[in-house]
Amino acid sequence: MVLNELNKGIAHSRRHNLTHENLLGQLPLQTQDELMDYWTDIQELLHHFLSSYPITNAVLCNKVERLKGAMIQIYQKLQDMKESAPPEIRHDMSRLVKPMTQAMDAASSHDLEQQQSSSEAKN
């Protein structure tokens, strides 16, 4: 259910950003390609991440940790892209990157909630 909501939100944001003032079209082609690749990577990572719950064994725990590491790397790359963008397009970059980082933040929040639920169940 969480994955479906995230995918709906990502798809909506993606459509909105692709059409709203054609933000993506204002960026250099290489940047457009990178952003689209990150969209795809994030959706795939989120799918695997959220389908790993509930974590019932060490294999799933290791999988989730690897996926979190991959999301952290993409998160940092997105931040670097925003910071290195020319000032005239930095705001547009932020608007395009925001839904991606929000989706990863939501997954992180889900992970924390699951950890807390698991800790409470053990006590």
N, C-alpha and C positions, 0 to 999 in steps of 0.2 A: 504494500500500500504506500509506504514511504517512497519507494522507488518510482511508482507511478506518478505520485504528486511531484516529485523532483523532475521527472522527465517532462511532465506537462509544463511545469514552470520554466524549465530550460527551453523547451520548444517554443513556448510563448515569447520568452525574452529574445530568443534567437530570431524569430519572425519579426518581432517588434524592432529589434536593432538592425536587422537587415533592410527593413523597409523604412523605418523612421529616419527621415532626412538622409537616407542612404549612407549611414555612418560608415559602414564597412567599405563602401565604394570610395570613400575619401582617403583611405589609407593606401600606402604602397602595396603592390601586389604580394611581395614577400611577407609583409605583416598580415595581410588578409589570409594568406595560405596558412601561416603559423596559427592564427586565431582559430581558423576552421579546424585545423588538426587538433588543437587543444580542446575545442568543443567535443570532437569525436572521442578523444582520449578520456576526457572527464566523464562523459556518458558511459563509456565502457568500464572505467574504474568504479564508478558509482554503482553500476549494475552488479559487478562482482562483489563489491564491498557490502552492499545491502543484502544481497542474496546469501551472504555468509552468516547471517543472524538467524536464530540465536547461535552463538558460538558454543558448540558442545564438545569440542575436542581440541587437542593441541594443533592439529593440522589446520583447522579453521582459524585458530588464534594466530598462527604464523602467517596465514594468508592475509588476514586482516591487517597485521602489522606491516607486511610488504606493501599492501595497497595504500595504507596510510602514508607510508614513506614515498610512494609514487605520487600521491596527491600533494604532499608537501613540496616535492620537487616542482610540480607543475605550478602550484600556487606561487612559489618563488620566481619561476620564469615569467609568470604573468605580471607579477609586481615589477620585475626588472624591465619588462617590455613597457609598462606604463611609465616608469621613471626615466627610461632612455628615449622615450618618444619626444619628438620636437614639441616645443611649447604650444604651437598652434593646433596640434592634434591630440595633446595629452588628455584634454577633457573628454573627447570622443573615445579615446582608448579606454579611459576609466569607465565610461558608460557601457562599452562592449565587454569589458572584463568583469564588471560587477556581478552579473548573473552567474558567471562561472565560479567566482570565488564564493558567492552566496550558497551555491549548491554544495561546494566542498565544506563550507562552514556548517551547513545543515547536516551533512553526513557526520561531521565531527561531533556535533551536538547529539546526534542519534547514538553515536558510539559511547559518549559520556553517559547518556541516559541508560543505555544497556548495561554499562559497567556498574552504575549505581544500583540498578535493579538487581543485578546479579549479586552484588555485595550485600544488599539488604536481604535477599533470599537466603544467603548463606548464614546470616546472623540469626 
